[in-house]
Amino acid sequence: MIYAIRLFLLLCILLLSYSSASADYPKRIVSLGPFITESLYLLGVGENIIGVTTYCIRPPDAKGKEKVGTVTMVSTEKIISLKPDIVLATPLSDKRAVEGLRRLGIKVIRFPLPKNFTELSGHFMKLGKIVGRQKQAREILKKAQKRIDAVQSQISGLQKPQKPKVFIQVGARPLFTITRESFVNDFIKLAGGINIAADANIGIYSREKVIKQNPDVIIIVIMGIVGEDEKKVWQKYKTINAVKNNRIYIIDSYKIGSPTPLTFAETVEEIAELLHPKYREQR
């Protein structure tokens, strides 16, 4: 009988200890970025999300969450009414709204825009720590890195590997591309390509520059532009290798613009297939 009582008390202590530890992690989360929302689901805490932006549509379950605004403009009144434990913001989140929430005593953590995959991974680990899923975050990062390493290994193993020159278009008027200051540059780099605009000071580019640099591949990101229309525009420039060899591709903006570590690795694989036909044949 005494043993049973001691065992019961021990179980109570363990339960109270677990409850106290888990109480440190947020149970009511508002996410102001697609990357954050999808990452929270990936970490297994999607049920704790109580509010998202209209751009948070992945995974499908996120579409059913309460909407608090867009990526750049949010309703502070709506967020306050949801009584969140924490608000997770991005560099695009309205600064005035963020400061207003903080003045009201609501905890807000802003995740900076990553410049490369390493920084993206660091943000993911930070998110895992915030929600108490560090172990899961580490395992996910290991899987992502393993897939990226496999891509690079296979590409380097190809006979006489060639690094194709790539132009990646993310805007049309004006023509806009990606420099080395964006993590998007890592998609091209890790997939075994050369971003012709990597050393540019700004993302605004001219078609004359593209023609002069003569990319082997053009990738059009559907980000507020119609991919097929832009493809037709490029097809007028017959001297560009990408046009001559029919190597103009269209890719979804969510794959490029708001990846989790796993979807980042998936996109590296996809771009590697576009850049290296022999790699595609091996898969």
N, C-alpha and C positions, 0 to 999 in steps of 0.2 A: 504494500500500500504506500509506504514511504517512498519507495523507488518510483512508483507511478506518479506521485505528487511532484517529486524532483524533476522527472522527465517532462511533466506538464509545464512546470515553471521554466525549465530550460527552453522549451519550444516557444513559450510566451516571450521570453527575452529575445530569442532569435527573430521572431516575427516583428517585435517592436523595433529591433535594431534595423531590420530590412526596411520597415516602413519609414523609419527616420532617415535612412540613407536615400531611399527612392524619392522622399519628399523634396530633396534638394534639386531634383530635376524638374523642368517645366512640364506641366500636364496640359496647359492651354497655350498653344503656339499660333501666332499669326505670322505667315510667311509673305514677304513682299517681293519674291523673285522666283521664277521657274526653276532655276538651279537648286535653290534652297528647298523648295517644295518637293521636287523629285528626289533629292538627296535624303530628305526626312523619311520618305516612303522606303527608300532603299535601306535605310538604317532600321526600319521596322517600327517607326513611331508615327506613321501616317494618321493613326486614330487620334493623336494628340493635336492635330492641326484643326483649328477652329475658324481660320480665315485665310484667304489667299487673294491674289490678283486675278484679273480676267485672263491673263496670259498663262496662268498656271493650269495647264490642261493635261499634264502627264504626271503620273499614270492616269487612266480614265477616271478613277475614283476622285481625283482632285477637282474635276469639273463640278462635282456636287457640293463642294465646300462653299461656305459663305464668302461672297465677294466683297472686298473692302476698297476696290479701286483698280487702277492700272499699275504698271510697273513704275511710272513716274508720278502719278497723282493718286492719292488715297484719301479716304474720308476718315479723319481723326475721330469724328463722332461715332462712326460705325465701329472702329477698332476699340474705342473705349467701352462701347456697349457690350462687346464680346468678353470683356474682363479677362484679357490675356495675362499669363504669367510672364510672357516674353514676346517681343516683336523682333523678327529677324529681317533686316533691311539690306539693300544693295546700294552701290554708288549712285544708281539712278533714282532711288527713292527720294521723294520730296524732302529737302533738308528742313524746311519750316515745319512740316508735319512731324518729322522725327524729333526735332527739338521740342515741339509742343507736347508730344507724348512723354518725353523725358521730364519735362517740367511738372507734369502731372503724376510723376512717380512711377511711370511704366518703364520697365527695363527694355531697352532697345540695343541690339548689337548689329552693327553694320559690317557686312563682309565686303572688303575691297575687291576691285576687279583684278583677277589673276593675270599675270603677264606670261605665264607658261604652265605646263602640266605640273611642275613641282609646286608652284604656288596654289594651283587648283587643289592638289592633294593636301596641302597644308590647311586650306580652308575646310576641306572635308573632315580632316581629323579634328579641327577645332569644333565643327558642328557636332561630331560624334561625342566629343567631351561634354559639350553643353547639354546634350540629351542623355548622357550616361551610356553611350554605345561605342566607347573607344575600341573595344575588342572587335566588334563588327566592322567598324571603320577600317581598322588595320587589315583585316582579312579581305575586305573589298578592294583596298588599295593594292594588296599583294596580287590579287587576281587581275586587276587592271594592268599593273606593271608587267606581269607575266605575259599578257597578250601583246602588249606593245613591244616587249623584248623579242617575242616570237616573230613579229612582223619584221623587225630590223634584222634579225638573224637570217630569215628567209631571203630578204632583199639582198643582203650582203653576200649570200651564198649563190646568187644568180651569176651566170657566166658574163663577165665584162659588164657589171652593173652600170647603168647610165642614170645620172640624176637629171630628170626632166625639169625644165624651167616651167614654173607655174604662175599664172595670174589668177587671183581669187577676187571675184567681184561681189561686193555686198551692197552696193548702191548704184543708182543709174544717173540721177540728175542732182548734183554732179556725179561723175563716175567715181566710185569710192572703193578702196581696197584695204588691205591689212598690212601693217608694218610689223617689225619684230617686237614692238611694244605690246602686242596683243597675244594672248594664249592661242589664238587661231593660227598664228604663224607656226606653232608647234605641230599642228595637224600636218602641214606640208613637210616640215623638217623631219618629224618622226616617221612619216610615210615614205621617206627617201626622195624628196623633191627639193627644189630650190625656189623659194618665193622671190620673184623678180622685184617686188616692192619692199622687201625686208628692210632695206637701208633708207627708205624714203622718210622724210621728216614728218609728213602728215599723210593721212589716208586718201586725200583728194588726188586723183591721178588723171592723166590725159590719155586719150586713145593713141595719140602720136607716140607717147612713151612706150605704150604697150607694143605698138607696131615695130618700133626701133629695137626693143628688147626681144621681140619674136618668141613668145612663150610656146612651149610644146603642148601645154595643156591649159585650158581656161575652165575654171570652175565658177559657176554662177550660183550664189546663195539666194534662195527665195526669201528675201527679207524686205517686204514692202515693194518688191518689183516682180514683174511677170517674167519668169525664167525663159519661156519659149520666145517671147518678144525680144528679149535681150540676146538670145542665141541668134536670132535672125539678123540683128544689128551687126554682130561680130562676123557673121558669114559673108558680109559684104567686103571684108578685108582679106582678099584671097592670098596675100603674101605671107600671112601669119601661119606658122607651122601647125598650130592647133586647128586652124580652119582647113588647111590643105589636107590634113590627116583625119579630119572629122573627130577631133578630140575636145569637144566643148561639152561639158557636163553640167547638170543641174542638181543641186543638193538642198535638202530641207534645212531651213534656218534653225530649227530646234536642235538638230544634230551638231550644228556649228556654234550657235550662240549661247546655249545654256546647258552644257553637258555635265553629267555626273562623271566621276572617274571611270565607271564602266562604259557609259555611252561614249565617253571620250575615246576609250580604247576601240570600241566598235567603229567609230568614225575614222580613226587612223587606219583600221583594216580596210574599210570601204574606200578611202582615198588611195591607199596603197594599190588596190586593185585597179583604180582608174589610171594611176601613174605608171604601173608596171604590168603590162599584159602577161609576162611570164609568171609573175607572182599570182595573178588571177588564175592562170592555168594550173598552178600547183595546189590551189585550195580546193 
